[in-house]
């Protein structure tokens, strides 16, 4: 499952530089699939939408740091545990209960993001 940042976030930013997929953004900041990846061209998001990897997308949250689910691999293939959760001082980086994903799915996403 992807990790989410709850509204208990204190906007400290400790999590952002720890993400190997550049999936974490400050609240209100637009994101793109190309950020921190080796992607080129078009990319199909988990909801089936095709986007240009350079196209800026709407922020997931305007108020606090957020994680783009299409870029989150829970650090599988990079680290033993999600690094955002490991460094969060208020424990607000938690598994998304609405998005259960196997290790195989997470590794596949990692491979697509980092060709």
C-alpha positions in Angstrom: 0.0 0.0 0.0 1.1 3.5 -0.6 2.0 5.8 2.3 -0.1 8.9 3.1 0.7 11.9 5.2 -2.1 12.7 7.7 -3.4 16.1 8.6 -1.3 15.9 11.8 1.7 16.9 9.6 3.7 19.8 11.1 5.2 20.7 7.7 8.8 20.2 9.0 9.9 18.8 5.6 12.0 16.0 7.1 10.4 13.4 4.8 10.8 15.1 1.5 14.6 14.6 0.9 14.4 10.9 2.1 12.1 9.7 -0.7 14.0 7.8 -3.4 11.1 8.4 -5.8 10.6 12.1 -5.2 7.0 11.3 -4.4 6.8 13.8 -1.5 5.9 17.4 -2.1 5.2 20.5 0.1 1.5 21.4 0.4 0.3 23.5 -2.5 3.2 22.6 -4.8 2.4 21.1 -8.2 4.1 17.7 -9.1 5.1 15.9 -12.2 5.9 12.2 -12.9 9.4 13.2 -14.2 10.5 14.7 -10.9 13.2 12.4 -9.6 12.6 9.7 -12.1 14.0 8.6 -15.5 10.6 8.7 -17.2 10.1 10.1 -20.7 7.1 10.6 -22.9 3.7 9.5 -21.6 2.9 7.7 -18.4 -0.3 5.9 -17.4 -1.4 6.8 -13.9 -3.0 4.1 -11.6 -6.4 5.6 -12.5 -5.8 4.9 -16.2 -5.2 8.5 -17.1 -2.3 9.1 -19.6 -0.2 12.1 -18.8 2.9 13.7 -20.2 5.6 13.0 -17.6 6.6 16.7 -17.7 3.0 18.0 -17.1 2.4 19.6 -13.8 -0.4 18.0 -11.8 -2.6 19.5 -9.1 -1.3 19.2 -5.5 -2.8 16.4 -3.5 -2.9 18.8 -0.5 -2.7 22.5 -0.2 -2.1 22.5 3.6 0.6 20.0 4.4 3.2 17.8 2.8 1.7 15.0 0.7 2.8 11.8 -1.1 1.9 11.1 -4.8 0.5 7.6 -4.7 1.5 6.9 -8.3 5.2 7.5 -7.3 5.2 5.8 -3.9 6.9 2.4 -3.6 7.1 2.4 0.2 10.9 2.4 -0.5 10.6 -1.2 -1.6 13.8 -2.0 -3.6 15.6 0.9 -1.9 15.3 0.5 1.9 14.0 -2.0 4.5 11.2 0.4 5.6 9.6 3.6 4.3 12.0 6.4 5.0 9.4 9.1 5.3 7.9 7.2 8.3 11.3 6.5 9.7 12.2 10.2 10.0 8.8 11.7 10.7 8.9 13.3 14.2 5.1 13.1 14.6 4.4 9.7 13.0 2.0 11.1 10.4 3.4 9.0 7.5 1.2 5.9 7.6 0.0 3.2 5.3 -3.0 4.2 3.2 -5.8 1.9 4.3 -7.6 2.5 0.9 -4.6 1.4 -1.2 -3.3 -2.1 -0.5 -0.5 -3.1 -2.8 1.8 -6.2 -2.9 5.5 -6.1 -2.9 5.4 -7.2 -6.5 3.3 -4.2 -7.5 5.6 -1.8 -5.6 8.7 -3.3 -7.2 7.0 -3.1 -10.7 6.3 0.6 -10.0 9.9 1.2 -9.0 11.1 -0.4 -12.2 8.8 1.8 -14.3 9.9 5.0 -12.5 13.6 4.2 -12.7 14.4 2.7 -16.1 
